Amino acid sequence: MSEAVQHDEFDHAVADPYALPMDSSFDVARGSIFQQDKQWGYFDRLRKESPVHFCDSSEIFGPYWSVTKYKDIMHVDTHHDIFSSEGGITIGDQDEDFTLPMFIAMDPPKHDLQRAVVSPVVAPMNLVKLEDTIRTRAAGLLDALPVGEKIDWVDNISIELTTQMLATLFDFPFEDRRKLTRWSDVATAAPESGIIDSEDQRREELIECLTTFTELFQLRQKNPGENDLITMLAHGEATKDLPERPLELLGNIILLIVGGNDTTRNSITGGVLALNQNPAEYDKLRDNPSLIPSMVPEIIRWQTPLAHMRRRALQDTELNGQKIRQGDKVVMWYVSGNRDEDVIERPYDFIIDRAKPRQHLSFGFGIHRCMGNRLAEMQLRIVWEEILKRFEMVEVVGEPERIFSSFVKGYSTLPVVLHPKK
């Protein structure tokens, strides 16, 4: 089958996940599938027919294994001695001339040393200090919104609140905070996404990011801040010489920006959408706001803001009956594991009072488990506490626009109308 014919058939199959044979040409890692929210049928098929599946003919990403069942994903994620993060965590390979090392894409011991430098920013005592700041900002943003008029929830709340938080964590110039949003988007965007036109543009904008943070890094070396990420990096034993390895400095900065942005930003939007699609759950929430703490992890499961993480096999191994060879690319589809009916009861239902709300894969497991998971949960909890104080409903009044990506499962717009509390 020619690539052109295969491409045409796959595009047609976006509407029908059973239109293609389950063979080595079955390629679920296309941004167009996720942009149309059509990925669910493909992962249902993979879980049932080929839970550890080899695709050898991806036009974009080359050969890779898809791991789609919850327990198999857990196995890969918790065995870093077999499945390495070195070289990148996304299904796509980095540009050989512009590879950005970052601690999430490293194995021990280097991973452990660099992660330990910045982890105090999300230590329990620091989260306590951040809570008032998050609440004040969330309240201010919500109070400024017009009631009864159509607005874009993504730009006004999801992006703005998380960007303000990022600026605080970095102690970044507040008036320039939207640069952080832009760099986050550029770092993970494909040229087909409309965010960037080419890889050259991506590199140019990320070099601007590197220049900005190198200056900030040097400033904090001389004048340390208090509990901000750049001060921690500038004075950490394992990271203080990062300016001597500029692409590694950039890689870690991008990791912290994306990690602090995408999970929370897209879950804030995803929660509004989920409640609108499940009005009985919205009624349940209004009647019992004490359910917010259990709703938050359900939002994160339901949304799965990062659809996958990839590893590379360090040795020949076997997974669910399939022989994986040393050097093979192995993709853990968190978005599929979070819909695995063998582990999660009624996985396609959004249930804000689940018995086990934290039984999800969105934060990963093992040594690479999301460092900021408690901060993300706290931001979502506070946002919903403040929403319920003010509004009877955040009503979705149009279809969301989703981004073109099989990595970041996110939204570019969500039109809503706010209804005041009765």
N, C-alpha and C positions, 0 to 999 in steps of 0.2 A: 504493500500500500504506500503510495507516495505521501510525502509530508503534507502537500496541499490538500489531498483528499482526506487524510487523517485529520487535519485541522478543521476542515469543513464539517466532517462528521462529529467531531467533538463539540464544535460550536452548536450544532443542531442538538446534540445530546444534553446540552445545558438544560433544556426543557424536559428531557426524559433520561434519567440516569440509567435506564436499562436498554438504551439504544446502542450501546457499545458492548462488545464481548469483554468478559473479564479475563483479559490476557495482559501480556507485558506492555501493551500500548496504552493501558488504562492509566491516565495521568490526571490526578485530581488537583495538582498544584498550580492551577491556572487562576490568575487574579480575577478573570471574568466570571468564574463560577461563584466566587465569594462576593463580588460586587453585586451580583444578581440574587444573592442569598439562596443559591441553588445547590449548595454543597451537601445538604443533609442526605439526599437520596444516594449520592455517591458513597458517603461514608457508611450508610446503612448497608449497602451492597458489600463494601469491603469488609465490614465487621462480620457479616453473615457468610460470605463466600470466600474471602481471602484476607483474613485479619492481619497477616504479615505478608505484604504484597510487593513484588518487585516490578518496577516500571523501568524498562531499559531504553525507552525511546522518547523521553521528554525533550521536546524541541528547545526548551528554555533552560532546564536545570540539569540535563544529563541523567544517567541512571541513579535510582534511589529506591530504598525500601520504605513503604508506608506501614507504620505500626498504629493500629486503630482501636485495639481493645484496652480497656482500663488497666487490667493486670499486666499485660505485656508492656504497656507504656511505663508503668511503675517499675517493672524489672529493668528496662533500659535506663530510666532516670536514676535509679539507685545503684547502678553498677558502673560507676565512672572508671573502674579498672578495666572494663571490657569495652565500654562505649565512650569515646573521648570527645571532649568539646573543643579540642585544639583546632584552630583554623576557621571557626565560625559556627554560629548557632542557627542560622537560617538555611533554608534548603538551597538557596543560591550561593555559589562560590564568590568570594571577594575578588576584586581586580588584583591581579598579582602585583601590579605596580603601586597599588594603593590599599594594601591590606592594613586593617585597623585592629591590632591586638587589644583585647579587653579581658578583664579577669573572668567574666562569665564564659569566655571562649578559651580558657586555660584549664589545665589539669593541676592537681596538687603537685608540689607544694606552693608554686607561685600563685595559683588561684587563692589559696587560703590566706596567704600573707597580704595580698592586695585587698581582698574583700574585708579582712579584719580592720584595715585602716579606716574605711568609711562606714562600717556597720554601726558605730556609736551614734550616728545621726538619727537612727531609728530605734535606739535603745529606749526602754520604757520611760525613763525619767525625761528624756527629750521629747517623747510623744506627749507627755503630760503638759510640757511647756508649749508645744505647738497647738494643742487643742483650742485654746482661747483665740489664737490667731486665726485658725481655720474657721471657727464659728463666727467671729467678727466679720471676716471677709465674705463668707457665704451669706450672712444676713444682709450685708451691705449690697451685694450683687442682686439678691432676690428682691430687696426693697426698691431697687432702682428700676426694676422691670415694669413695663406697662401692663396693666390688667385689661383683659378683653381684646387685645390686639395680637395679631400673628407676629411671632418673633422666631428667630432661629435659636433653639436651645443649645445646639452645639457651640456656636460662637459666643453666645452671651453668658452661658454658665459652664458647660463642660470644659471648654478650652480656657476660658478666663480664670476659673477657679484653680485648675491644675497648674496653669502657667504662673499664677501668683505664688502658689506653693513652691514650685520649682525655683523661682527667683529668691524666695526665702531660704530654701535649703542650700543654694549656692551663694547666698548673699550677693546676688547679681543685681546690677543697676535696674531698679524697678521700672523705670520709664522705658527700658529696652527689653522688657520681659518677653514680648512677642517674638523676638529673635530666637528664643529658646524653642518656642512652638514651631517656628519655621525649620530650624535645624533638626528637630525631631522628625518632622514630616519628610524632609529631604533625605535623611539618613536611611529611611526604610522604604522610600518610594521607588517604584519601577518607572522607567521612562514612559510606559503606556498609561500611567496613572493620571497624567495631566498636571502633576505637581512639579515635575522636572521634565525637560525636553531631551536631556542626554546625560550620559555618565560624566561628560566633561563639565556640565553645569553642576552636577552633584559635587564633584571634586572641588570646583571653584568655591561653592558655598560652604563646604565643610572646611576648606582651608581658612576661610574667614572666621569660622567658629574656632579653629585652632589658634589663630592669631589673637582673637579676643581672650580666650582662656589662658593662653600663655602669658599674656600681660597681667591677667588677674592672678594667676599662679605666682608670678614673680612679686607682685604687690603683697600677697598674703605671706610670702616667705619673709618679707621684711616687716610687715605689719599684720600679724595674725588676727583673724576674726574670732568669733566665739561660736563653736559648734556648727560651722558651715563646712560643706563638703570640700571646697577648695583649700581651706586652711588645713583640714585633715590630710588631704593629699600632699600638700606642700610640706608638711612636717612629719608625715609617716615615714618610718624607716624604709619600707618597701616601695614607696612611691615618690619620695622627695626629689629623686633624680629623673622623673618622667620627662621634663623638658629636654633632656639629652636624647630621649627616644620619642620624638614629636608625634609619630603616628600612634604610638601606644598611649600617649597622653590623650590624643584626640579620641582614640577608641574607648577609653574609660569614661571620658566626658560624655560621649554619645550614649554609651550604655546607661549612665546615670540619668541623662536627660530623657531618653526613651523609656527607661524603667520607671521614672517618676511621672511620666506623662500618659502613656498609652493605656495602661491598666485602669487608672482612675478615670481618665477623660472619657473613654468609650464605655465604661461601666456606668458612669453618671447618665450618659445618653441611653444606654441599653436598659437601664432600670425604668426610665420613663416609658420607653417603648413597650417593655414587657408588661407593665401594669396596665397600659392602654389596651394591649392585646388580650389581657386577662382581667376583665373588669371586676369579676368576683373577688379576685385577690386585692384589687385596689379598694373595694368596699371593706374587705377584711382588715386592710391596713388602716383605713380611716377609723374604723370602729375600735381598733386596738393598736395604737402607735407603738406599744411595747414590743411589737413583733419586728421592729426595724433591725435589731441586732441579728436576728435569724434571716431576715430578708436580704441583708447585705451579701453574705456568701452565696445565697441563691442567685442574686443578680450576677455575681462574678462567675458562677458556674454557667448560668444561662447565656451570658454574653461571651465568655472565653475570649478576652480581648487580644491575646496572642494565640493564634490558631495552632502553631506548631513550634517545636524546637528540634534541631537536628544534632546528630552525633555521627562519629565515624568509628567503625569497628577496629579495635586494636589487634584483634586476633580472629581466627575462624571461630565461629560460635553457632549455636542453634537457638532459635526462638520460635516457639509454637509450631514446631515441626519443619521450619524453614532453615536452610543452611546459609548463614551469612558469612561472607568471606572478609578476611582482613582488608581494610581500606574501603569497604563499602559504606556508602552514605545511608544513614538510618534516620528516618523522620518520625518523631513522636507527634501524632496528631491529637493534641489536647482537646481540640474542638470535637473530635470523634469520641474520645474516651469519656468526655462529659455527657455523652448521650448513650452510653453503653447500658442497655437494659439488664444485662447480667449482674451489674453492680449497683446501679442507681434506679430506684423504683420510679416508674412513670417519668423517664428522663426528658421527654419532650414537653412535659407540663411544668409551668412556672408556679412553684408552691412556696409561699413565703414563710410557712411554718413547718418545713420539713423536719423530720426527726433527726436527721444527720446533715445539717446544712453545709458543713465544711467538707463533706465527702466529694471533693472535686479536684481536678488536676490543674486548674488555671494558674496556680503559683508554682507548679512543678514540685519535685521532691528531690531528696538527696542533697548533695553539697551545693547544688545550684538553685535550691528553692529560693523564690523571690525574697530578697532582703527586706523590701519595703511592704510586705503583705499587710502588716498591722497598720501601717500608715494609710495604705489604700483603703482598708476597711474603715478606719476612723473617719477619713474624709467622706466616704459614702454615708456612713451613719449620721454624721453631722449635717450633711446636705439634706438628707431626708427628714431629720428632726426639724430643720428650719423650714423646709417646704411645707410640712404638715401644720406648722404654726400659722402659716399665711394663706395657704391655698386649698380650696376644696378639691381642685384637680388641676394637674398639668395635662391638658388635652392635646393629643397629637392630631393635627388637622391636615396632614398630607403624608405622602410616602417619604421615608428617610432616603437620603442619598448615601450609599455605602462606598467605601474607598476600594480602589483596584489593588488588592493585595491578598496573597494567600498566607501572609505572616501576621500583619496587624489586622485584626477583624474589627473594623471601626466605621465611623460615620463622618461624612463631611457636612451634612445638614440634617436637621430634624425640625420641621415647622410645628409650633405648638401655640396654644392660647391658654393663658392663665385665668382660672376662675377663682374669685376671692372666697375665703372661708365664710360659710353661712353663719 
